Amino acid sequence: MDKVLKGETKSRKREIILASIQQTPQGPVLVLKESALQQKGRDAQKNNISAAKLVAELVRTSLGPRGMDKMLVDGLGDVTITNDGATILKEIDVQHPAAKMMVEISKTVDTEVGDGTTSSVVFGGALLAKAEELLEKDVHATVIIEGFQAASEKALSLLPRACQAC
């Protein structure tokens, strides 16, 4: 295969590889649509963080006693007015993978706890905003993850003591 690809342009190499995949007895094994945008490195990180923060911002304004209602209109023109983050996120059509993860956070919290869906998404968005700041200062993603894990462990260790004080 390397001999076949040698000297070909990047787009031609892709065509050759796709053609060879489509000729396999098992059929095509395409993970992405041909029109899918592919990003790597910092660009992918920034894109994912931006999409997730956008979802968090969408529900952030509905949080708390001064939270605003959202008017959602579906494809049939039916209107839903709510300030419930879980409802808002169930009704919107999210395509971006990172944004979908934020929606999944909301669904999981709703299923497991029954409340706190908006807060969990807003908190996730805030963590990502801080991670973005650190990435811009050239802090490696692994270091950021380790810091978040250490903070999580510390918070969990303090919970029993905090609950006894109540």
Residue pairs with C-beta under 8 A, 6 or more apart in sequence:
1 20
4 16
5 13
5 16
5 17
8 16
18 28
18 30
18 34
21 28
21 29
21 30
22 28
32 38
39 47
42 135
45 135
45 141
46 132
46 135
47 98
48 96
48 97
48 98
49 98
49 128
49 129
49 131
49 132
49 135
51 96
51 97
51 98
51 99
52 98
52 99
52 101
52 102
52 124
52 125
52 128
53 125
53 128
53 129
53 132
54 99
55 89
55 94
55 99
55 102
55 103
55 121
55 125
56 102
56 121
56 122
56 124
56 125
56 126
56 128
57 125
58 88
58 89
58 92
59 85
59 88
59 89
59 106
59 118
59 121
59 122
60 118
60 122
60 125
61 67
61 68
62 68
62 69
62 70
62 82
62 83
62 84
62 85
62 88
62 118
63 85
63 118
63 119
63 122
67 83
67 118
68 83
69 81
69 82
69 83
70 81
70 82
70 83
70 88
71 79
71 80
71 81
72 79
72 80
72 81
72 82
72 88
72 91
72 92
73 79
73 80
74 80
74 91
80 87
80 91
82 88
84 117
84 118
85 106
85 117
85 118
85 121
86 106
86 107
86 110
86 117
86 118
89 102
89 103
89 106
89 107
89 117
89 121
90 103
90 107
92 103
94 100
94 103
102 121
102 124
102 125
105 120
105 121
105 124
106 117
106 118
106 120
106 121
107 117
109 115
109 116
109 117
109 120
110 117
127 148
131 141
131 144
131 148
134 143
134 144
135 141
135 144
